Amino acid sequence: MKVTEHNRITVSARRWPLLSSPWPGFIARRVGSFFVATWIILTLVFFLARLLGGDAVVASAGLNASPEFIQARRAELGLDAPLLEQYGRYLGGLLTMNLGESISLRTDVVDLIAARLPFTIQLALISFVISVIIAIPVGMLIALRTEGSRSRGTDAAFNGVTGLIAATPDFVIGVTLIVIFAVTLRALPAAGGNGPLAYILPVTTICVGLIAFISRVVKTEANRVLKEEYVRTARSMQLPTFMVLSRYVLPNVLTATITYAGLIIAGLLGGSIVTETVFGWPGIGNLLIKSMLSFDYPLLVGIVLVVSMMALLVTFAVDVLLAIVDPKSLIVKS
């Protein structure tokens, strides 16, 4: 029997299935994009941080510090070297997880971030989980109620309320909650991160906007899916509404929702600065504000780098999850 080129490829694919799989190329490209994006963010922040002005060494040393002490401190931190040389040293330090020393706090940057980051992650994840649990059912119910241009009043009210909430800044929501529940009713603490009660106001502040945004996405996607032929076919078979929604509508809605969810989580990790500041939350956002006010370049660059890498990892995980849920997207992306 003559062995053709097609047969050779087929036999090779059976022996080495990864050679015919799009996954290796997909993962390689995503990993490459991760490192390139991390390097670009690091480079931009490293050089742009110097545009803040000010002198962190002078600010941390105090007004009575002698010029000799300030010069010695700069030399100790390596700030007397040319900027490109400092950049090269910083890149080399990353290989050993050395992000330098905070100028203002005189503590290792990694230790400072490690102490604060768990509070930010807890706040972000708790807020996200609660928002998703509430927003998905709400969006599905509104989609069912407004399907086929029915109940236009409900549709207009939902869009108006959620649009107004989503457009309201977090600090306005946070301050309002503090005035009502902490100052007037004195039922909840207004600041700090100790105890379960301390989570209620900051989590609520974040959840209000998230629920409005996610429920709008779910409602829009559910309305689109409800018009598909396979959903109409399932309904014509007189299947229970819950079965139609859970088996045919929800999986397709979740594909779009997962994409937005990844962006939301990534945004929460780096965008909780306002909420943490309003509530005095001991997270990474508060630390970032302090580093900017004190011109603490190593701390500022370290925080932005860590938060950016976490956001990129979340995006990478979402891409992989979407490829698993919808293999067609894997083939297209590859």
ABEGO torsion letter per residue (X at the ends): XBBBAAAAAAAAAAABAAAABAAAAAAAAAAAAAAAAAAAAAAAAAAAAAAAEEBAAAAAAEAABBAAAAAAAAAAAGAABBAAAAAAAAAAAAAAGBAEBBAAAGBBAAAAAAAAAAAAAAAAAAAAAAAAAAAAAAAAAAAAAABGGBGAAAAAAAAAAAAAAAABBAAAAAAAAAAAAAAAAGABBABEABEAAAAAAAAAAAAAAAAAAAAAAAAAAAAAAAABAAAAAAAAAGBBAAAAAAAAAAAAAAAAAAAAAAAAAAAAAAAAAAAAAAAGBBBAAAAAAAAAAAGBAAAAAAAAAAAAAAAAAAAAAAAAAAAAABAAAAAAAX
